[in-house]
Amino acid sequence: MTVMTVLRPGPLTVFKDAGRPGHAHQGVPPSGAVDRGAYRRANALVGNPPGAAILECTLGGLRVTFDGPVLAVLTGTDAVLTVDGRPGDVEQVVLVPAGAVVAVSQPRQGLRSYFAVRGGFDVPLVLGSRSKDRLAGIGPALGSSVRLLPPDQSDLPLSVHAGLPGDVTLEVDLGPRDDWFTAAAVQTLFSAAYVASPASDSVGLRLEGPALERARTDELPSEGVVRGAVQIPPSGQPIVFQADHPVTGGYPVVAVLTPAAADLAAQVRPGARVRFRRARLVD
Protein backbone atom coordinates (compact mmCIF):
# COMPACT_ATOMS: atom_id res chain seq x y z
CA MET A 1 0.00 0.00 0.00
CA THR A 2 1.37 3.41 -1.00
CA VAL A 3 2.30 5.79 1.82
CA MET A 4 2.55 9.59 1.64
CA THR A 5 5.14 11.27 3.88
CA VAL A 6 4.45 14.87 4.88
CA LEU A 7 7.61 16.99 4.72
CA ARG A 8 5.81 20.27 5.41
CA PRO A 9 2.08 20.78 6.02
CA GLY A 10 1.91 24.45 5.00
CA PRO A 11 -0.07 27.13 6.88
CA LEU A 12 -3.25 25.06 7.18
CA THR A 13 -3.82 21.72 5.47
CA VAL A 14 -6.69 19.47 6.54
CA PHE A 15 -8.53 16.41 5.30
CA LYS A 16 -11.87 17.10 3.66
CA ASP A 17 -14.57 15.11 1.92
CA ALA A 18 -18.27 15.60 1.13
CA GLY A 19 -19.03 16.21 4.84
CA ARG A 20 -21.07 14.64 7.61
CA PRO A 21 -24.71 15.70 7.22
CA GLY A 22 -27.38 14.37 9.54
CA HIS A 23 -25.77 15.13 12.91
CA ALA A 24 -27.14 18.59 13.64
CA HIS A 25 -29.23 17.13 16.48
CA GLN A 26 -25.91 16.24 18.15
CA GLY A 27 -24.57 19.76 17.65
CA VAL A 28 -22.23 18.67 14.84
CA PRO A 29 -22.26 20.74 11.62
CA PRO A 30 -21.97 19.17 8.15
CA SER A 31 -18.40 20.44 7.62
CA GLY A 32 -16.81 19.06 4.41
CA ALA A 33 -14.86 20.93 1.75
CA VAL A 34 -15.34 24.69 1.88
CA ASP A 35 -15.28 24.94 -1.94
CA ARG A 36 -17.53 22.01 -2.89
CA GLY A 37 -17.08 22.44 -6.64
CA ALA A 38 -13.27 22.37 -6.48
CA TYR A 39 -13.43 19.32 -4.20
CA ARG A 40 -15.66 17.40 -6.61
CA ARG A 41 -13.52 18.43 -9.57
CA ALA A 42 -10.31 17.22 -7.92
CA ASN A 43 -11.72 13.75 -7.31
CA ALA A 44 -13.22 13.55 -10.79
CA LEU A 45 -9.93 14.49 -12.44
CA VAL A 46 -8.03 11.62 -10.81
CA GLY A 47 -10.89 9.16 -11.22
CA ASN A 48 -11.87 8.89 -7.55
CA PRO A 49 -15.39 8.13 -6.29
CA PRO A 50 -17.31 11.30 -5.34
CA GLY A 51 -16.81 11.00 -1.56
CA ALA A 52 -13.06 10.32 -1.46
CA ALA A 53 -10.91 12.21 1.03
CA ILE A 54 -8.59 14.92 -0.26
CA LEU A 55 -6.41 17.62 1.31
CA GLU A 56 -7.64 21.22 1.55
CA CYS A 57 -4.58 23.51 1.52
CA THR A 58 -4.96 27.12 2.61
CA LEU A 59 -2.37 29.33 0.84
CA GLY A 60 -0.35 26.35 -0.38
CA GLY A 61 2.91 25.35 1.28
CA LEU A 62 2.32 21.58 1.36
CA ARG A 63 5.35 19.37 0.57
CA VAL A 64 5.05 15.57 0.42
CA THR A 65 6.65 12.45 -1.04
CA PHE A 66 5.22 9.03 -1.90
CA ASP A 67 6.90 5.61 -1.65
CA GLY A 68 5.19 4.56 -4.87
CA PRO A 69 4.02 6.23 -8.09
CA VAL A 70 0.73 8.14 -7.85
CA LEU A 71 -1.56 10.29 -9.97
CA ALA A 72 -2.26 13.68 -8.38
CA VAL A 73 -4.02 16.95 -9.16
CA LEU A 74 -4.62 20.35 -7.59
CA THR A 75 -7.80 22.41 -8.04
CA GLY A 76 -9.51 25.46 -6.58
CA THR A 77 -6.95 28.22 -7.20
CA ASP A 78 -4.23 29.13 -9.70
CA ALA A 79 -1.64 27.34 -7.54
CA VAL A 80 0.25 24.53 -9.25
CA LEU A 81 1.86 21.26 -8.26
CA THR A 82 5.61 20.99 -8.67
CA VAL A 83 7.27 17.59 -8.94
CA ASP A 84 10.94 17.77 -7.98
CA GLY A 85 10.75 21.48 -8.75
CA ARG A 86 9.09 21.09 -12.17
CA PRO A 87 5.74 22.93 -12.30
CA GLY A 88 2.72 21.53 -14.08
CA ASP A 89 -0.20 23.38 -15.61
CA VAL A 90 -3.10 24.56 -13.48
CA GLU A 91 -5.51 21.68 -12.73
CA GLN A 92 -3.34 19.24 -14.68
CA VAL A 93 -3.24 15.59 -13.59
CA VAL A 94 0.41 14.62 -13.07
CA LEU A 95 2.18 11.28 -12.64
CA VAL A 96 4.38 11.47 -9.55
CA PRO A 97 7.29 9.00 -9.45
CA ALA A 98 8.15 7.25 -6.20
CA GLY A 99 10.38 9.43 -4.01
CA ALA A 100 9.71 12.68 -5.89
CA VAL A 101 9.03 15.79 -3.82
CA VAL A 102 5.59 17.22 -4.56
CA ALA A 103 4.91 20.81 -3.52
CA VAL A 104 1.84 23.06 -3.66
CA SER A 105 2.74 26.61 -4.67
CA GLN A 106 1.20 29.65 -3.04
CA PRO A 107 -1.73 30.84 -5.18
CA ARG A 108 -1.82 34.34 -6.59
CA GLN A 109 -5.63 34.24 -6.71
CA GLY A 110 -7.94 32.30 -4.46
CA LEU A 111 -7.31 30.87 -1.01
CA ARG A 112 -8.00 27.13 -0.76
CA SER A 113 -6.49 24.51 -3.08
CA TYR A 114 -7.60 20.87 -3.19
CA PHE A 115 -4.95 18.16 -3.51
CA ALA A 116 -6.27 14.79 -4.62
CA VAL A 117 -4.45 11.55 -5.35
CA ARG A 118 -5.94 8.61 -7.15
CA GLY A 119 -7.50 6.23 -4.64
CA GLY A 120 -7.88 8.85 -1.90
CA PHE A 121 -6.43 8.98 1.61
CA ASP A 122 -6.96 6.11 4.04
CA VAL A 123 -7.90 8.07 7.16
CA PRO A 124 -10.54 7.11 9.73
CA LEU A 125 -14.19 8.01 9.47
CA VAL A 126 -15.62 10.12 12.29
CA LEU A 127 -19.43 10.18 12.29
CA GLY A 128 -19.35 8.98 8.70
CA SER A 129 -16.89 11.56 7.35
CA ARG A 130 -13.14 12.03 6.93
CA SER A 131 -13.43 15.84 7.15
CA LYS A 132 -11.59 17.80 9.81
CA ASP A 133 -14.09 20.11 11.49
CA ARG A 134 -12.20 22.93 13.20
CA LEU A 135 -15.27 24.25 15.02
CA ALA A 136 -16.39 20.93 16.52
CA GLY A 137 -12.80 19.70 16.87
CA ILE A 138 -13.45 16.32 15.28
CA GLY A 139 -12.08 14.47 12.29
CA PRO A 140 -8.65 13.04 11.41
CA ALA A 141 -5.54 15.17 11.84
CA LEU A 142 -2.78 15.35 9.23
CA GLY A 143 0.15 13.38 10.62
CA SER A 144 3.64 12.74 9.32
CA SER A 145 2.53 9.85 7.11
CA VAL A 146 -0.74 8.80 5.48
CA ARG A 147 -1.66 5.61 3.65
CA LEU A 148 -3.49 5.76 0.32
CA LEU A 149 -6.46 3.64 -0.64
CA PRO A 150 -6.13 1.46 -3.73
CA PRO A 151 -7.62 3.13 -6.83
CA ASP A 152 -10.63 1.83 -8.69
CA GLN A 153 -10.64 1.27 -12.44
CA SER A 154 -12.58 4.33 -13.58
CA ASP A 155 -11.26 6.34 -16.51
CA LEU A 156 -9.67 9.73 -15.99
CA PRO A 157 -11.62 12.63 -17.48
CA LEU A 158 -9.89 15.52 -19.24
CA SER A 159 -8.57 18.39 -17.16
CA VAL A 160 -10.73 21.49 -17.10
CA HIS A 161 -9.68 24.69 -15.36
CA ALA A 162 -12.25 27.08 -13.93
CA GLY A 163 -10.98 30.65 -13.95
CA LEU A 164 -10.77 32.56 -10.69
CA PRO A 165 -11.96 36.14 -10.34
CA GLY A 166 -10.22 38.83 -8.33
CA ASP A 167 -12.78 40.78 -6.30
CA VAL A 168 -15.99 38.79 -6.14
CA THR A 169 -19.73 39.24 -6.38
CA LEU A 170 -21.80 36.72 -4.44
CA GLU A 171 -25.36 35.89 -5.46
CA VAL A 172 -27.88 35.56 -2.65
CA ASP A 173 -31.53 34.95 -2.02
CA LEU A 174 -33.02 37.31 0.55
CA GLY A 175 -34.33 35.88 3.80
CA PRO A 176 -35.35 34.30 5.98
CA ARG A 177 -34.94 37.32 8.31
CA ASP A 178 -34.58 40.24 5.90
CA ASP A 179 -37.67 41.79 7.56
CA TRP A 180 -35.54 42.31 10.68
CA PHE A 181 -33.60 45.00 8.79
CA THR A 182 -34.51 48.44 7.51
CA ALA A 183 -35.17 48.97 3.82
CA ALA A 184 -32.02 51.12 3.72
CA ALA A 185 -29.98 48.24 5.17
CA VAL A 186 -31.21 45.84 2.49
CA GLN A 187 -30.35 48.42 -0.17
CA THR A 188 -26.88 48.80 1.37
CA LEU A 189 -26.37 45.04 1.24
CA PHE A 190 -26.73 45.16 -2.55
CA SER A 191 -24.90 48.43 -3.20
CA ALA A 192 -21.93 48.52 -0.84
CA ALA A 193 -18.51 46.90 -1.18
CA TYR A 194 -17.24 44.93 1.81
CA VAL A 195 -13.69 43.84 2.62
CA ALA A 196 -12.84 40.31 3.78
CA SER A 197 -11.40 40.36 7.29
CA PRO A 198 -8.20 38.51 8.32
CA ALA A 199 -10.35 36.91 11.05
CA SER A 200 -12.14 34.83 8.38
CA ASP A 201 -11.78 31.04 8.44
CA SER A 202 -13.60 27.86 7.42
CA VAL A 203 -16.35 28.70 9.93
CA GLY A 204 -17.21 32.09 8.51
CA LEU A 205 -16.12 34.71 5.98
CA ARG A 206 -16.16 37.90 8.06
CA LEU A 207 -16.77 41.13 6.17
CA GLU A 208 -16.02 44.74 7.07
CA GLY A 209 -17.96 47.65 5.64
CA PRO A 210 -21.18 49.61 6.12
CA ALA A 211 -23.17 48.30 9.06
CA LEU A 212 -26.63 46.91 8.33
CA GLU A 213 -29.20 48.55 10.62
CA ARG A 214 -31.85 46.39 12.19
CA ALA A 215 -35.51 47.35 12.17
CA ARG A 216 -36.16 45.15 15.20
CA THR A 217 -34.15 45.24 18.42
CA ASP A 218 -35.64 42.23 20.24
CA GLU A 219 -33.71 39.00 20.59
CA LEU A 220 -34.03 36.22 18.02
CA PRO A 221 -34.28 32.69 19.45
CA SER A 222 -31.52 30.42 18.18
CA GLU A 223 -32.46 28.71 14.93
CA GLY A 224 -30.82 26.43 12.41
CA VAL A 225 -28.36 27.92 9.95
CA VAL A 226 -26.91 26.61 6.70
CA ARG A 227 -23.73 27.00 4.66
CA GLY A 228 -23.91 30.33 2.84
CA ALA A 229 -26.13 32.02 5.44
CA VAL A 230 -25.32 35.75 5.78
CA GLN A 231 -25.70 36.38 9.49
CA ILE A 232 -25.68 39.90 10.93
CA PRO A 233 -24.41 40.20 14.53
CA PRO A 234 -24.96 43.35 16.65
CA SER A 235 -21.98 45.05 14.95
CA GLY A 236 -23.96 45.07 11.70
CA GLN A 237 -20.99 43.49 9.84
CA PRO A 238 -21.98 40.45 7.73
CA ILE A 239 -20.61 36.98 8.44
CA VAL A 240 -20.99 34.43 5.64
CA PHE A 241 -21.12 30.92 7.12
CA GLN A 242 -18.80 28.40 5.48
CA ALA A 243 -18.45 24.62 5.70
CA ASP A 244 -17.57 24.42 9.41
CA HIS A 245 -20.41 26.70 10.51
CA PRO A 246 -22.33 26.07 13.77
CA VAL A 247 -25.64 24.23 13.49
CA THR A 248 -27.59 27.09 15.09
CA GLY A 249 -27.26 30.85 15.32
CA GLY A 250 -28.83 33.55 17.44
CA TYR A 251 -28.50 36.50 15.07
CA PRO A 252 -30.79 37.19 12.08
CA VAL A 253 -29.82 35.86 8.65
CA VAL A 254 -30.53 38.53 6.05
CA ALA A 255 -29.78 36.35 3.00
CA VAL A 256 -28.37 33.00 1.89
CA LEU A 257 -25.78 32.46 -0.83
CA THR A 258 -26.53 30.20 -3.77
CA PRO A 259 -24.49 26.96 -3.77
CA ALA A 260 -22.19 28.30 -6.51
CA ALA A 261 -21.66 31.53 -4.58
CA ALA A 262 -20.84 29.56 -1.42
CA ASP A 263 -18.06 27.81 -3.35
CA LEU A 264 -16.81 31.18 -4.58
CA ALA A 265 -16.84 32.58 -1.03
CA ALA A 266 -14.49 29.78 -0.02
CA GLN A 267 -11.77 31.34 -2.19
CA VAL A 268 -12.06 34.93 -0.92
CA ARG A 269 -8.79 36.11 0.59
CA PRO A 270 -8.47 38.63 3.40
CA GLY A 271 -8.42 42.12 1.91
CA ALA A 272 -10.52 41.20 -1.14
CA ARG A 273 -13.62 43.24 -1.95
CA VAL A 274 -16.96 41.47 -1.82
CA ARG A 275 -20.32 42.59 -3.19
CA PHE A 276 -23.73 40.94 -3.01
CA ARG A 277 -26.41 40.75 -5.69
CA ARG A 278 -29.77 39.07 -5.90
CA ALA A 279 -29.77 35.63 -7.49
CA ARG A 280 -31.17 35.54 -10.98
CA LEU A 281 -34.60 34.00 -11.25
CA VAL A 282 -34.81 30.92 -13.44
CA ASP A 283 -38.03 30.43 -15.40
N, C-alpha and C positions, 0 to 999 in steps of 0.2 A: 504494500500500500504506500502510495506517495505521501511524503511528509514535507510541509512547508516550514522553513525556519525563518523567524522574524528577526531581522538584523536591526531594524529601527521602525517603531510603530507610527511615527509622525505625530503631529499635534493632537489628533483625535481620530482614531480608527477603531470601529466597532463592527461586530457582526450584525447583519440585518437580513430579514427575509420578508415575507408577505404580512407578517404581524401575527398577533394573538387575539383576534376578536372573540367576543363571547364571555369575557371575564369582568365586565364592568361592575357586575353585582358584587365582585370581590374587591373592588377598588383598583383594578388593574386595567390600564388603558390599552388600546390595540397595538400601539408602538409600530414596529415595522420600518421599512425604508422611508426616509423623509421625502425623497423624490421617487414616487412610485413608478413613473414612466421610465426613468433611467435604470431603476432596479430591474424592471421587466425586460428592458432592452439588453442589459448586460447578460442575463441568463439566456435569452433567446440567441444572442450572437455566438455563444459558445455551446449551444445545443443542450442546455440544462433544462430540467423540468421547471415549471413556473415558480414553485415555492422553494427553490434551492437557496442555501445561505451564501451570501457574498460579504464583502467588506466595504463599508461606507467610510471613505477617507475624507476628512475635513481639511482642506488646504494642502492636500498631498502629503509628501514626506515619507511615505511607506517604502521600506526596502526589505525584500525577502529573497530567499533562494529555495529551490526545490531539489529533492534528491532523485527525481525522475523527470522526464520531459512532460510538459503540460501545455495546454492551450489556454490563453488568458486574454482578457479584454478589459478596457476601462471606458466607462461612459459617464455622462452627467455634466461634464465641463469640457473645456478645451485642453485640459491636462493630457499628457501622453505617458505611455509606458516606455521605459528604456530598458533594454536587455543588454547587460554588460556595456552600458553607456550609449548604445545605439537606439535612437528614438524611432518609434513607429508613427504612423499616421493616427489622427484622432479617431477613436472608436474602431480601430483596426484590430482584428483577432491576430494574435502573434503566437508562434510556436516557441516555447521557452525550453532550451536545452537543460539537462540536469546540471546543477551547479552554477548556472548563470545567475547574476545578480539582477533582480527586477526592481525597478524604482518607479514611483509615481511622482511626476513633476508637480510643482505648484502651479495651479491654474491661473491664467490671467483673467478669465471671466468665469463666474460661477463660484461655488463654494464646496459642494459635496460631489466627489467622484465615487464611482462604484466599480470595484475590482472583482471580477468573476473569473473563476477557473473551471474548466470543464469537469463535471462531476459534482462540484460544490464542496463545501467544508464540512468535515465530520465533527460537529460540535453538538453538545447535548441539547435536547429540547427542554424548555421550561414552560409549562402550561401550553404545550403544543407549538411553541415557536422557538427559533434560534436567534431572535432579535435581542440585542442588549437595550434595555429600557432604562435610561439614565434617571428618570423621575421615580419610577418604582424600585429601582436598584436591583432588577432581576435580569436574567439572561447570561449567556456565557461571556467570559472575559477573554480578550486576546492575550494568549500566553506567548512563550518563546517558540513553541512549535505547534503545528496543527496538522492533523491528518486530513487527506482528501478522500472523498467518496469515489468509488469507481464510476466512470461515465457510462451513460446509456448509449444506444446506437443511433440516436437521432441525427439527422443531417444538419450541418451548420448553415444558417441563412447568410445572405450577403450583408456586409457591414453598411449601416446607414447612420450618418451623423446628423443630429438635430442641432441647428445653430442656436447659440446662446445670445440673448440680448444683453445690453448694458443695463441702463436703468429700466425698470420693469413697470408694466401696468397689469394689475390683477383684476380679473373679472369676478364679480360677486353677485349674489342674489340678496336683496334686502331681507331683513328679519332674522330671527323671529321677534326681536325686541326693538325694532327701529322706532316704534311708537313711544319708547322711553326717552327719545332725543328730540330736540327742537328741530323744526324744519330747516333752520339755518345750519344746524350741525350736520344734517343729512346732506345738504348742499355742499358743505365744506368737505365731507368725506369724498365726494366725487370731483372736487375742483382743486383741492390742495395737494401739494407734494410733501411726502413724509420721507424721513431719513431713517435707515435701518440702524438700530443701536448696537454697540459692541456687546451689550448684555444679552443679545439674541442667542438662542441655542435650539436644540432639537425639540424642546418643549414649546417654545413660542418665539416668533419673529416679533421683536419689540420695536415699535416705530415712534419717532419723535417728530413733532410738528404741531399744527394748530389743534388745540384741545376741542373735543366734541362735547358740547354742553347738553346736559340731560334736562328733559322736560319734567321728569319725575325724580323726587329726592328720597322716596321711601326705599326700603331695602328689598332686594329681590331674593326670594328663597333659592337655595342652590338647585340647579337643574343640570341635566345632562348636556355635555358639549361634544362637538365633533371636530375632527381635523378640518382646518380651514375656517373655523369660527373666528370672527373678528370681535373680540371681547374688549369692552371699554371700562377700565377700572376708574376709581375716583379722580385720577390725574387727568382723565380725558384723552390719554395717549393710547392708540390702538395696539392690541396684542393679537397677532395672528397665530392661532394654535397650530402646531406641527405634529409630527407623528407621535411624540412622547407626551402629548397633552394629558392633563388630568381628566378623569371621567366626568367630573362635575365642576361647575363654576358658579360663583355667587354674584358676578357682575353681568350686566346685560350684554347680549350679543347683538350688535347692530346689523351684521351681515355675515354671509358664509361664502367662502371662495368656491368656485367651481373646482372639480377634481383636477383639471389641467392647470388651473391657477395655483392650486395647492402644491403641485409639483414644481411650478415655477418659483413659488415662494421659498422652496427648499434651497434654491441656489442664490438667494439674495445675500450679498456680502454686507457686513457693516460699512456704513457710509454711502451705500447706494440709495438712489431716490426711488420711491415707490408711490405709485398712484393707483386709485381704484376706479373702476367703471362698472356700470351695470352689465350683467351678462346679456348677450344677445338672445332674443326670443327665437325659438325654432318652431316653424309652422308644422 
